[in-house]
């Protein structure tokens, strides 16, 4: 399906079409459509950043920091993909907000005793 649509020539648009197709193929549910569209949406920054930063000129410009920027981009991409997969296959659209709020909220009841008793 990807190649007949034009392959990497229309990469961003084709990604939306492919993931919409995959979501509908599995089942017509809001969670799966949200999953497909979010995954496609999250791939677009990767496409853009790869075209800008994955050049020899940028590697020379940023020097040793180039690998750290790439690693940071990878971490952000993984967090986005985890969020998309949780929406599609676990907690749904409503549950993701509560899940991330609970993950990012400081509970204040963490007691760590580093002294030996």
C-alpha positions, 0 to 999 in steps of 0.5 A: 500500500505504501509504495503504490501511494508514492512511497517516501515521496509523500512520506507524511501523507502516506503515513497517515493513510497507512496507519488509518488503514491499519486501525480500520483493519483491526477494528473500527474503534475510536481508540484504534483510530486515535492510535493510528493518527497519533502514531502518524502525527508523532512520526512527522517531527522525526521526518522533519528533524531527520532531514534537517539534522542528519546531514554531514554539515550538522554533524560537523557544526554540533560536534560531539553534541550531535549524538546527544541531540539525536539521543534526546530526540529518540527519547522524546519519540519513544515517549510519544510512541508509548503514549500512542500505544497506551491510547490505542491498546490499553487506557483509551483516549480518556485514560491517558490524561489521568495516567500522565497526570498521575505519572508526572504528579509528585506524591510527596510521600516518598520516604528514603532512609539512607542511614543504616539502622 
